[in-house]
């Protein structure tokens, strides 16, 4: 019986449901319940005995194994536990071994192979950090390829110098190219033997260019890593300086008896990546397991440490030196802040009333010394605080300077990243070009091979077709001969029976045209029977007739069979010709496809992809999306564009000068026409005046005036003038009243117009500002073509304004002329001349 002595809990079981129990379980259920209850009672008794055994004296205490009811069962259980422990231990050791192997693989592939480890430098006061470029050791094969490419490029350069001098040699290299393709040249890390992008045509040149571009990328990374290492070392040194200053600050704070937390910069795990492979005890949350051997080793070390401490505590020399120095090996100067003025004894020993004059004097001196000491302490405290602030200010300034330097390194890293991406883009472009060239070459070879096979096959088909055509022609001739023979037999039938009566010949010809039905042999025998022979015809003639008819029928059957064969042969010939034409079309299609492929290959090799950098403002492409579409763009040299713009500007100025000259000439023509018109109108006006004078007639008043004497005439004139004056005065007053009213109305309208003009002036000023802004925007965004169009529009507007001014001036002059003419016509009604009317 096995009893678990370590467990203090009792196992209780609930009786199973009766429907799930077997018949034996139902029969012995009560017996089992009793046995289980008895076992629980024995287990409880043993547990109580074990607890009681722990409370008795050690000499009376029994071992736990004495409480085992069944030793064999206990041993078997222990063996099973040991076996399970061993199995779990082996499994865990295998898992640990597997993880260690995986760790070694990862470390070898991702860490040990790196010549420059992945590392970062973080700023002191911000979260900004800069990382370096992890680099592997360059393979020897890569270095050999680079050296081979450089030697080859040097040889090409020397050959170019021997042939065409230095100018042709410079064209081989990209350093003299006017197109800037990346920032590597700006960083001063471009390879001296790079090809010019416009001269990369062969596959070998492109592969060599790829190798040199990879070297450029490596140089950029190495240069950045060099600066990174300097900054990293600078931060390590700065941290050590900060720690030294913190040590001084801490001493000053201790002297001031101030507890202040100091800022202590440390390197994080990104800055010290080697920490990944070091596991601190604090990182292990589980309890450390020690084997029995390890426990013995730990116990031995602990005992040795205790012996060493005991021996050190019994060192007589150390104790004597400590006693001699009063426990202090270094005598420090007492701090001013801890200095105190000794208090006189009488202050504590005597009351105030019992103090003597000498003691009061000593008290006053004591107070003065305390005051002076406090003043000195305050000055010393302020000096210490100023020294602390100075050290902290130095630390802050030094770390901020480091952060500024780190920003510059970050900018250099950004430029390096851009340059690396640009070089990698060139490498990818070259790889794509090489791959496409290889694909096109393979396609060309495949098409050439296919074209050769198709040409050979078509040649064979042509020979077979010619041979078959000859056969068909020969068979056609045979067929034509048979048909001609058949027609000759039909034609010569009557000639064969010329000696026979015509009626018999007609009957025989009808029988000659008759054809048998059914089987040929029996039908022919039926036709050749003598009962079918016409009356009056001899037997020899009938037999000869039958023979001729048989021959004719055989010829017809032969024509039919030969015609069917000929039709099949012609159908086959037609099919062969169609196959030949199809083959020819396929060959032509393959030849055209090959030609197109070669043309495409030629264009691909000549129309190379060039990478270059453009400054802002030099891209004249409409940017509707995030990335401009350069598919329909043309790369032009800036000098060509400026030269074209200068030519356009010169031609535009010449055109404007010509237009101004034309305008002046047209203006002179219009002026001459105006003068001619004015002269003609003056002539017409003088003619009208002459005609009016000639047609002038005197009225009765005029005649009366001429007949009367001067006195009566004067008297009448005076009376008439008074009446006229009175009437004119009345008219004048009425007219003045009307005009004053009109003036008031005009003044009111003028005031309203003035208000409107003020508002319009304000609107004009606002519109001037808006127009000025729009003009500036338009002038900033207008192209040369728009400027030319605007110049033409402005010139047309100037011409229009000039024409309008001329028209207005002409109309004003015409209006003045009409006004003068109206005045003249009004004056005609006033008599100025008296003419005698002749009867």
Secondary structure, DSSP 8 states (H G I E B T S, - for coil): ----TT-----------GGGS-HHHHHTHHHHHHHHHHHHHHHHHHHHHHHHHHHS-GGG---GGGG-S-HHHHHHHHHHHHHHHHHHHHHHHHHHHHHHHHHHHHHIIIIITEEE---EEE-SSSS-EEE---EE---HHHHHHHHHHHHHHHHHHHHHHHHHHHHHHHHHBSTT-SS---TTTTTT---TT-B-GGG--SHHHHHHHHHHHHHHHHHHHHHHHHHHHHHHHHHHHHHHHHHHHHHHHHHHHHHHT-----------TTT-GGGGG---GGG--S-----HHHHHHHHHHHHHHHHHHHHHHT-HHHHHHHHHTTT-SS-----GGG------THHHHS-GGG--HHHHHHHHHHHHHHHHHHHHHHHHHHHHHHHHHHHHHHHHHHHHHHHHHHHHHHHHHHHHHHHHHHHHHHHHHHHHHHHHHHHHHHHHHHHHHHHHHHHHHHHHHHHHHHHHHHHHHHHHHHHHHHHHHHHHHHHTHHHHTTTS-HHHHHHHHHHHH----SSHHHHHHHHTSGGGS-TT--HHHHHHHHHHHHHHHHHHHHHHHHHHHHHHHHHHHHHHHHHHHHHHHHHHHHHHHHHHHHHHHHHHHHS--------TT---S---SSS---TT-----HHHHHHHHHHHHHHHHHHHHHHHHHHHHHHHHHHHHHHHHHHHHHHHHHHHHHHHHHT----HHHHHHHHS-HHHHHHHHHHHHHHHHHHHHHHHHHHHHHHHHHHHHHHHHHHHHHHHHHHHHHHHHHHHHHHHHHHHHHHHH--HHHHHHHHHHHHHHHHHHHHHHHHHHHHHHHHHHHHHHHHHHHHHTS---------
